[in-house]
């Protein structure tokens, strides 16, 4: 059981865990999850860690078919600039490996922003903390659990 699943269970929110056989040769973990779980890509969200003003890390949660807009996440975080975080910093701060970073149960709580598109769905899928493991939950529950906020993050 991953820290993300433990956090969801401990909080008592309604959620479901979905497992699939991960193919290590895949290039897009989120697209693989959508395909193997037979769900629309706009319901599967990836967790991206960004470096804000070279001072702190933050999280952007966006659909797997979207690209994170660095200006929009910087604006949401009250920063001037954002760039993708160094992979080593991602693993150190979250406790997860790339491709399995969950917005839940991270070692260090990072300011989290969930793209407003999530609000169009009653449930969304996010990584449950390892490749081949997804968690389905309400976007409102996700934002509540991570003490985050909804913001436009994609063009």
VOPAGU-2260 file (C-alpha; in pm, 1 decimal, decimal comma):
REM VOPAGU-2260
SITE   aa  ch    i         X         Y         Z
SITE  UNK   A    0       0,0       0,0       0,0
SITE  UNK   A    1     139,1     338,2    -100,6
SITE  UNK   A    2     141,3     653,8     114,3
SITE  UNK   A    3    -117,4     805,0    -123,5
SITE  UNK   A    4    -360,4     517,1     -69,6
SITE  UNK   A    5    -299,3     530,9     305,3
SITE  UNK   A    6    -382,6     902,9     309,4
SITE  UNK   A    7    -705,2     847,4     113,7
SITE  UNK   A    8    -812,3     559,8     340,4
SITE  UNK   A    9    -727,4     747,6     659,5
SITE  UNK   A   10    -929,3    1051,3     545,5
SITE  UNK   A   11   -1237,0     838,7     477,9
SITE  UNK   A   12   -1300,8     982,3     131,3
SITE  UNK   A   13   -1465,9     768,1    -134,6
SITE  UNK   A   14   -1202,1     634,8    -372,2
SITE  UNK   A   15   -1118,0     330,2    -580,6
SITE  UNK   A   16    -777,5     188,9    -666,5
SITE  UNK   A   17    -723,4      49,6   -1016,1
SITE  UNK   A   18    -423,6    -164,4   -1105,1
SITE  UNK   A   19    -289,4    -259,8   -1446,3
SITE  UNK   A   20      23,8    -426,6   -1577,4
SITE  UNK   A   21     271,7    -147,8   -1648,5
SITE  UNK   A   22     484,3    -180,1   -1961,7
SITE  UNK   A   23     834,1     -49,5   -1880,5
SITE  UNK   A   24     890,4      50,4   -2243,6
SITE  UNK   A   25     602,1     298,8   -2242,9
SITE  UNK   A   26     682,2     667,4   -2286,8
SITE  UNK   A   27     358,5     816,3   -2154,6
SITE  UNK   A   28     250,5     668,4   -1822,2
SITE  UNK   A   29     -80,4     854,4   -1815,4
SITE  UNK   A   30    -177,0     758,2   -2169,5
SITE  UNK   A   31     -89,6     398,9   -2083,8
SITE  UNK   A   32    -319,4     414,6   -1779,0
SITE  UNK   A   33    -607,0     553,0   -1986,2
SITE  UNK   A   34    -562,0     286,1   -2252,7
SITE  UNK   A   35    -520,2     -10,0   -2017,4
SITE  UNK   A   36    -805,5      96,4   -1789,2
SITE  UNK   A   37   -1025,5     185,7   -2091,0
SITE  UNK   A   38   -1108,9     535,2   -1965,9
SITE  UNK   A   39   -1107,1     869,0   -2151,2
SITE  UNK   A   40    -777,0    1059,6   -2140,2
SITE  UNK   A   41    -953,9    1369,4   -2007,7
SITE  UNK   A   42   -1029,2    1179,3   -1684,2
SITE  UNK   A   43    -667,7    1073,3   -1624,2
SITE  UNK   A   44    -447,8    1337,5   -1459,3
SITE  UNK   A   45     -71,0    1349,5   -1427,2
SITE  UNK   A   46     117,6    1499,6   -1135,7
SITE  UNK   A   47     397,3    1736,2   -1239,4
SITE  UNK   A   48     646,3    1894,8   -1002,9
SITE  UNK   A   49     772,4    2242,6   -1085,5
SITE  UNK   A   50    1042,0    2468,2    -947,2
SITE  UNK   A   51     898,7    2810,9    -860,2
SITE  UNK   A   52    1140,6    3105,4    -878,9
SITE  UNK   A   53    1427,0    2862,4    -801,8
SITE  UNK   A   54    1310,3    2875,4    -438,1
SITE  UNK   A   55    1043,7    2613,2    -383,0
SITE  UNK   A   56     867,3    2323,4    -548,7
SITE  UNK   A   57     501,3    2308,0    -640,5
SITE  UNK   A   58     262,6    2057,9    -797,4
SITE  UNK   A   59      48,1    2088,3   -1107,9
SITE  UNK   A   60    -216,9    1822,4   -1170,7
SITE  UNK   A   61    -334,5    1824,1   -1533,8
SITE  UNK   A   62    -491,7    1585,5   -1785,5
SITE  UNK   A   63    -249,1    1346,6   -1950,9
SITE  UNK   A   64    -335,3    1489,0   -2292,2
SITE  UNK   A   65    -247,0    1847,3   -2189,4
SITE  UNK   A   66      73,0    2046,6   -2152,8
SITE  UNK   A   67     141,4    2245,8   -1838,2
SITE  UNK   A   68     167,5    2619,1   -1905,3
SITE  UNK   A   69     456,2    2746,6   -1692,6
SITE  UNK   A   70     325,9    3104,8   -1686,8
SITE  UNK   A   71     -13,4    2992,0   -1561,6
SITE  UNK   A   72     120,6    2774,7   -1279,5
SITE  UNK   A   73     364,4    3050,2   -1178,1
SITE  UNK   A   74      75,6    3297,3   -1165,6
SITE  UNK   A   75    -137,9    3055,2    -961,3
SITE  UNK   A   76     149,0    3009,3    -714,0
SITE  UNK   A   77     225,2    3380,4    -689,9
SITE  UNK   A   78     567,3    3326,4    -848,5
SITE  UNK   A   79     738,9    3503,9   -1136,0
SITE  UNK   A   80     872,2    3192,7   -1309,4
SITE  UNK   A   81     822,2    2818,2   -1312,2
SITE  UNK   A   82    1016,5    2537,5   -1473,8
SITE  UNK   A   83    1006,2    2161,4   -1447,7
SITE  UNK   A   84    1180,5    2041,9   -1132,3
SITE  UNK   A   85    1495,2    1834,3   -1141,3
SITE  UNK   A   86    1402,2    1461,9   -1129,5
SITE  UNK   A   87    1620,6    1404,9    -821,4
SITE  UNK   A   88    1442,4    1688,1    -637,9
SITE  UNK   A   89    1107,4    1537,4    -739,7
SITE  UNK   A   90    1193,0    1198,6    -593,9
SITE  UNK   A   91    1347,0    1345,9    -277,8
SITE  UNK   A   92    1055,6    1575,9    -198,6
SITE  UNK   A   93     767,3    1346,4    -294,1
SITE  UNK   A   94     906,2    1004,0    -208,2
SITE  UNK   A   95     783,4     873,1    -543,3
SITE  UNK   A   96     963,1     775,8    -864,9
SITE  UNK   A   97     887,9     960,2   -1188,4
SITE  UNK   A   98     586,9     813,3   -1361,8
SITE  UNK   A   99     439,9     719,2   -1024,8
SITE  UNK   A  100     421,9    1055,4    -847,5
SITE  UNK   A  101      92,8    1085,0    -664,4
SITE  UNK   A  102     -47,6    1417,3    -548,8
SITE  UNK   A  103    -136,1    1234,6    -224,6
SITE  UNK   A  104      90,6    1104,4      50,5
SITE  UNK   A  105     403,0    1296,9     -44,1
SITE  UNK   A  106     697,5    1313,1     196,8
SITE  UNK   A  107     691,9    1691,6     192,4
SITE  UNK   A  108     361,4    1872,5     140,1
SITE  UNK   A  109     396,5    2094,5    -165,2
SITE  UNK   A  110     155,1    2365,5    -275,3
SITE  UNK   A  111     -74,5    2189,6    -522,3
SITE  UNK   A  112    -280,2    2326,4    -810,0
SITE  UNK   A  113    -533,2    2115,6    -997,3
SITE  UNK   A  114    -635,8    2226,6   -1344,9
SITE  UNK   A  115    -990,1    2363,7   -1356,5
SITE  UNK   A  116   -1079,1    2103,0   -1621,4
SITE  UNK   A  117   -1095,2    1846,0   -1338,7
SITE  UNK   A  118   -1414,4    2012,0   -1216,6
SITE  UNK   A  119   -1598,6    1888,6   -1526,9
SITE  UNK   A  120   -1576,1    1530,0   -1397,7
SITE  UNK   A  121   -1746,0    1366,2   -1101,2
SITE  UNK   A  122   -1431,1    1155,4   -1057,6
SITE  UNK   A  123   -1077,9    1171,4   -1194,8
SITE  UNK   A  124    -785,7     929,8   -1193,8
SITE  UNK   A  125    -445,1    1019,0   -1047,6
SITE  UNK   A  126    -139,6     808,5    -975,9
SITE  UNK   A  127    -180,5     610,9    -656,1
SITE  UNK   A  128     194,9     617,6    -597,7
SITE  UNK   A  129     354,2     377,0    -838,2
SITE  UNK   A  130     350,1     294,2   -1206,4
SITE  UNK   A  131      53,7      71,2   -1288,9
SITE  UNK   A  132    -159,5     195,7    -999,6
SITE  UNK   A  133    -426,3     465,4   -1033,0
SITE  UNK   A  134    -669,1     611,6    -781,7
SITE  UNK   A  135   -1016,4     730,0    -877,3
SITE  UNK   A  136   -1160,9    1004,6    -659,4
SITE  UNK   A  137   -1361,7    1323,6    -668,9
SITE  UNK   A  138   -1161,6    1629,5    -779,8
SITE  UNK   A  139   -1302,7    1821,0    -483,1
SITE  UNK   A  140   -1181,5    1550,6    -243,8
SITE  UNK   A  141    -838,3    1564,4    -407,4
SITE  UNK   A  142    -809,7    1941,2    -362,7
SITE  UNK   A  143    -929,6    1911,4      -2,7
SITE  UNK   A  144    -682,9    1632,5      83,9
SITE  UNK   A  145    -379,6    1814,7     -58,3
SITE  UNK   A  146    -492,7    2155,2      70,6
SITE  UNK   A  147    -471,5    2273,1    -288,5
SITE  UNK   A  148    -674,0    2485,1    -522,4
SITE  UNK   A  149    -821,6    2476,3    -869,2
SITE  UNK   A  150    -652,0    2701,2   -1124,7
SITE  UNK   A  151    -623,6    2719,6   -1504,0
SITE  UNK   A  152    -290,9    2547,0   -1577,8
SITE  UNK   A  153    -310,7    2460,1   -1948,0
SITE  UNK   A  154    -345,0    2667,9   -2263,2
